[in-house]
């Protein structure tokens, strides 16, 4: 009500001025009339629910909308351009949206994952209402929401959707006073029915190897309580974990997490740094006889709604999603582990074509962060680190958060996810593929120059099941020989 008060006062003053002006002389209506019209328009901006920018910036926010036209389609270059190979015998798209069963032989409570889900978005990086809208959208559409490394907040739980609880090196939500991993607290919270999977974050595309950063401007009293940190001070997650330091210790800790979580699907997320490191983890899985239920591959093109890393850091360390995804897929196939480990892909996923492209490159499902933020109302103002988001998405300022209407944005999230998955399914049907597991690298083509088109089956080396254990192919032999299950680097 306090937000409406100034505009109500302006409207009353304008109405009074108009009445007085007309009483003195009808010629004065031209001065008071526009003031009244603007005041009424401003009041309307505040009361509507679809555009958070106008709720926070009535009248002024309208100046931005006419210029935000969709960008014209980029011309097809003579150099690299990717496209799909449609089938001469397309098939009807399935009536039910496909789902992927996540859960290997050591998992007691497998989960059916949607083809597109909400990627890691923490409460702290995002506002309470943005997190809640994403959760309610996920509940409406029956897809998963990754909590991000900021902890399992009440706003995630109130959303009612299926949650993937992500644990980072700060162990927020299951943290000891000295910043370590608290097993009992983790087990208690992982047992919640809303939590369907648990995920250990090794690295992310926005800052691989650098740890996460939440600027002090966004660390409110509630965030401080949730994370067990000081209010108003920047929260920097350590670049590495305290509970393991080798690939072997990593896979054993993942097995322990799955045990503590009651047998729920357990996996990890990383931005791939090198083929050798991925192979070292696979060797550790073989040596210990345990494996995660899923691996989420984040591309170096991924972003963050929290705070920026060091200048020049993002988009430099770590592999882009295409190379990272193909590396992880081939490593798991070559070691005979692919059948028990599902692969998720995140980093720049926005359209149905993006989903199909990543499935053809080796993923089983995809996650989107930036596109989901757009569905919730993000206008790309670039103010995430400052806490001054004009639409209440990436801020903890209660006055700015107020503008985001949860019900409207939840419906938008649900509609976006459904339309995008349907687009992917229609593309697959046009390729003659009724189910996602029918996609292969041959379905994705790339023009490499003005006269040459090659499929991904030709562009990359694809390993046969068990090929590494049986005797590594020449292109993989050096990395396979150097990979050590007891050394990351």
Secondary structure as the mmCIF struct_conf table of DSSP 4:
data_model
#
loop_
_struct_conf.conf_type_id
_struct_conf.id
_struct_conf.beg_label_comp_id
_struct_conf.beg_label_asym_id
_struct_conf.beg_label_seq_id
_struct_conf.end_label_comp_id
_struct_conf.end_label_asym_id
_struct_conf.end_label_seq_id
HELX_RH_AL_P HELX_RH_AL_P1 UNK A 2 UNK A 24
HELX_RH_3T_P HELX_RH_3T_P1 UNK A 26 UNK A 28
HELX_RH_AL_P HELX_RH_AL_P2 UNK A 29 UNK A 47
BEND BEND1 UNK A 49 UNK A 50
HELX_RH_AL_P HELX_RH_AL_P3 UNK A 52 UNK A 56
BEND BEND2 UNK A 57 UNK A 57
TURN_TY1_P TURN_TY1_P1 UNK A 58 UNK A 61
HELX_RH_AL_P HELX_RH_AL_P4 UNK A 62 UNK A 65
TURN_TY1_P TURN_TY1_P2 UNK A 66 UNK A 67
HELX_LH_PP_P HELX_LH_PP_P1 UNK A 69 UNK A 77
BEND BEND3 UNK A 78 UNK A 79
STRN STRN1 UNK A 81 UNK A 84
TURN_TY1_P TURN_TY1_P3 UNK A 88 UNK A 89
HELX_LH_PP_P HELX_LH_PP_P2 UNK A 92 UNK A 94
BEND BEND4 UNK A 95 UNK A 96
HELX_LH_PP_P HELX_LH_PP_P3 UNK A 97 UNK A 98
STRN STRN2 UNK A 99 UNK A 102
TURN_TY1_P TURN_TY1_P4 UNK A 105 UNK A 106
BEND BEND5 UNK A 108 UNK A 108
STRN STRN3 UNK A 109 UNK A 109
STRN STRN4 UNK A 111 UNK A 114
BEND BEND6 UNK A 115 UNK A 115
STRN STRN5 UNK A 116 UNK A 118
STRN STRN6 UNK A 123 UNK A 123
TURN_TY1_P TURN_TY1_P5 UNK A 124 UNK A 125
STRN STRN7 UNK A 126 UNK A 126
HELX_RH_AL_P HELX_RH_AL_P5 UNK A 128 UNK A 141
TURN_TY1_P TURN_TY1_P6 UNK A 142 UNK A 142
STRN STRN8 UNK A 144 UNK A 146
TURN_TY1_P TURN_TY1_P7 UNK A 149 UNK A 150
HELX_RH_AL_P HELX_RH_AL_P6 UNK A 154 UNK A 159
BEND BEND7 UNK A 161 UNK A 161
STRN STRN9 UNK A 162 UNK A 167
TURN_TY1_P TURN_TY1_P8 UNK A 169 UNK A 170
TURN_TY1_P TURN_TY1_P9 UNK A 172 UNK A 173
BEND BEND8 UNK A 174 UNK A 174
STRN STRN10 UNK A 175 UNK A 175
TURN_TY1_P TURN_TY1_P10 UNK A 177 UNK A 178
BEND BEND9 UNK A 179 UNK A 179
STRN STRN11 UNK A 181 UNK A 181
HELX_RH_AL_P HELX_RH_AL_P7 UNK A 183 UNK A 190
TURN_TY1_P TURN_TY1_P11 UNK A 191 UNK A 191
BEND BEND10 UNK A 192 UNK A 192
TURN_TY1_P TURN_TY1_P12 UNK A 193 UNK A 194
STRN STRN12 UNK A 195 UNK A 201
TURN_TY1_P TURN_TY1_P13 UNK A 205 UNK A 206
BEND BEND11 UNK A 207 UNK A 207
TURN_TY1_P TURN_TY1_P14 UNK A 208 UNK A 210
STRN STRN13 UNK A 213 UNK A 214
HELX_RH_3T_P HELX_RH_3T_P2 UNK A 216 UNK A 218
HELX_RH_AL_P HELX_RH_AL_P8 UNK A 221 UNK A 227
TURN_TY1_P TURN_TY1_P15 UNK A 228 UNK A 228
BEND BEND12 UNK A 229 UNK A 229
TURN_TY1_P TURN_TY1_P16 UNK A 231 UNK A 232
BEND BEND13 UNK A 233 UNK A 233
STRN STRN14 UNK A 235 UNK A 236
BEND BEND14 UNK A 239 UNK A 240
BEND BEND15 UNK A 242 UNK A 243
BEND BEND16 UNK A 246 UNK A 246
HELX_RH_AL_P HELX_RH_AL_P9 UNK A 247 UNK A 260
TURN_TY1_P TURN_TY1_P17 UNK A 261 UNK A 262
BEND BEND17 UNK A 263 UNK A 263
STRN STRN15 UNK A 264 UNK A 264
STRN STRN16 UNK A 265 UNK A 270
HELX_RH_AL_P HELX_RH_AL_P10 UNK A 275 UNK A 288
TURN_TY1_P TURN_TY1_P18 UNK A 289 UNK A 289
BEND BEND18 UNK A 293 UNK A 293
STRN STRN17 UNK A 294 UNK A 298
HELX_LH_PP_P HELX_LH_PP_P4 UNK A 299 UNK A 299
TURN_TY1_P TURN_TY1_P19 UNK A 300 UNK A 301
BEND BEND19 UNK A 305 UNK A 306
BEND BEND20 UNK A 310 UNK A 310
TURN_TY1_P TURN_TY1_P20 UNK A 311 UNK A 316
BEND BEND21 UNK A 317 UNK A 318
HELX_RH_AL_P HELX_RH_AL_P11 UNK A 321 UNK A 334
TURN_TY1_P TURN_TY1_P21 UNK A 335 UNK A 336
HELX_RH_3T_P HELX_RH_3T_P3 UNK A 338 UNK A 340
STRN STRN18 UNK A 342 UNK A 346
BEND BEND22 UNK A 347 UNK A 348
BEND BEND23 UNK A 351 UNK A 351
HELX_RH_AL_P HELX_RH_AL_P12 UNK A 352 UNK A 360
TURN_TY1_P TURN_TY1_P22 UNK A 361 UNK A 362
BEND BEND24 UNK A 364 UNK A 364
STRN STRN19 UNK A 365 UNK A 368
BEND BEND25 UNK A 369 UNK A 369
HELX_RH_AL_P HELX_RH_AL_P13 UNK A 370 UNK A 376
TURN_TY1_P TURN_TY1_P23 UNK A 377 UNK A 377
BEND BEND26 UNK A 382 UNK A 382
HELX_RH_3T_P HELX_RH_3T_P4 UNK A 384 UNK A 386
TURN_TY1_P TURN_TY1_P24 UNK A 387 UNK A 387
TURN_TY1_P TURN_TY1_P25 UNK A 390 UNK A 391
BEND BEND27 UNK A 392 UNK A 394
HELX_RH_AL_P HELX_RH_AL_P14 UNK A 398 UNK A 401
TURN_TY1_P TURN_TY1_P26 UNK A 402 UNK A 403
HELX_RH_AL_P HELX_RH_AL_P15 UNK A 406 UNK A 430
TURN_TY1_P TURN_TY1_P27 UNK A 431 UNK A 432
BEND BEND28 UNK A 434 UNK A 435
HELX_RH_3T_P HELX_RH_3T_P5 UNK A 436 UNK A 438
HELX_RH_3T_P HELX_RH_3T_P6 UNK A 441 UNK A 443
STRN STRN20 UNK A 444 UNK A 447
BEND BEND29 UNK A 449 UNK A 451
STRN STRN21 UNK A 453 UNK A 455
HELX_RH_AL_P HELX_RH_AL_P16 UNK A 456 UNK A 459
BEND BEND30 UNK A 460 UNK A 460
HELX_LH_PP_P HELX_LH_PP_P5 UNK A 463 UNK A 464
TURN_TY1_P TURN_TY1_P28 UNK A 465 UNK A 466
HELX_RH_AL_P HELX_RH_AL_P17 UNK A 467 UNK A 471
HELX_RH_AL_P HELX_RH_AL_P18 UNK A 474 UNK A 482
STRN STRN22 UNK A 484 UNK A 484
TURN_TY1_P TURN_TY1_P29 UNK A 485 UNK A 486
STRN STRN23 UNK A 487 UNK A 487
#
